[in-house]
Amino acid sequence: MRARIVFEDGRVFKGYAFAATGEKCAEVVFNTSISGYQEILTDPSYKGQIVTMTYPLIGNYGVNQEDIESSRPFLDGFIVRECSRTASNWRSQKGLAQYLKENNIIGIEGVDTRALTKHIRLQGAMKAIITTRDSDEKILIKKAKASPGLIGRDLVKEVTLEINQFLNNKGKYRVVVIDCGVKFNILRQLEANDCQVVVVPAKMSAEQILGLQPQGVLLSNGPGDPAAVTYVVETARKLLGKVPLFGICLGHQMLGLALGGKTYKLKFGHHGGNHPVKDLRTGKISITVQNHGFCVDIDSLNKNDIEITHVNLNDHTLEGIRHKRMPAFSVQFHPESGPGPHDARYLFAEFIELIKNSKLKIKN
């Protein structure tokens, strides 16, 4: 079945449907990862976006239940050069096309993904409509233009938990994770660092969180505009100085806002597993996994209170901050490394050190 991606600026890319059919409007972004498509598909941070993979062959090792990063795929569409019909891996349980179809995700192959990626790099990430229907292109362009973008849009409410989830009862340190779209591997890393993990809805108040007697609070990754998620920003502001805080990706942006900073939308965002980040404290460079379209403005932060700890070596944007007096820090990239290398896992150990150095203890 023929399919198209029609951008709001009128650019059209043609291909063939290989999964679900239908029509969907969203922002189109590209991801430069060579592998890890299953983790990308199930990252809730992609809610409201259509993902294009720059690597030409996707699906060659299939899909399995062990490597998913959330309960289901949250992205609004998937674009590849070629979808492999052969899944060559002993862990594979089903093919990519079947998995997407079961989850009602539109997939398009046969697209010139190099040209599409170049278009986004030059013009910036923009809205588009992905469709398998035989509609007039002028109508499709109007639909794309009229669709909601990401600026000012709260998508966290569409991916967060509705009730508390106690992940495990064992662990030396009790950590509350504010679920803005948390990836499972973040929770696994906390467990691996001897944490008793409680995942709570994004709208839970600071008072309710403190009532759980946490020794640390993690602000998770998630989709959309951080400035639109005012309730989590306010929660972070109220928790500052009362409990150690660790922010990841969207959590980093919301911590930046809570500390008086501002955020802005990047031209085409950072999406992939090959972004070099420098730790300014040590000079060490890590190859990081990233998935974000917004960024904290370095110049908006009060340098008397906040230390800049990490910067992106590609575009020199902010990648990490730490408060100079209160136990709070955050990074823009994904230290849980799923998909990606293990370079940044040391940050979980830093979070544990913050907890150890605080005076808060679990009350039985």
VENCORDA-V795674 format. One record per helix or strand of 3 or more residues. SS is the DSSP state (H for helix, E for strand). FROM is the first residue (numbers start at 1). LEN is the number of residues. If there is no record, write none. Layout:
{{SS	FROM	LEN} {SS	FROM	LEN}}
This chain:
{{E	2	6} {E	12	6} {E	23	9} {H	37	5} {H	44	3} {E	49	5} {E	77	3} {H	96	7} {E	106	4} {H	113	11} {E	126	6} {H	137	10} {H	156	3} {E	173	7} {H	184	9} {E	195	7} {H	206	6} {E	216	4} {H	226	3} {H	230	10} {E	244	5} {H	250	9} {E	263	17} {E	285	12} {H	298	3} {E	306	7} {E	318	6} {E	328	4} {H	346	12}}
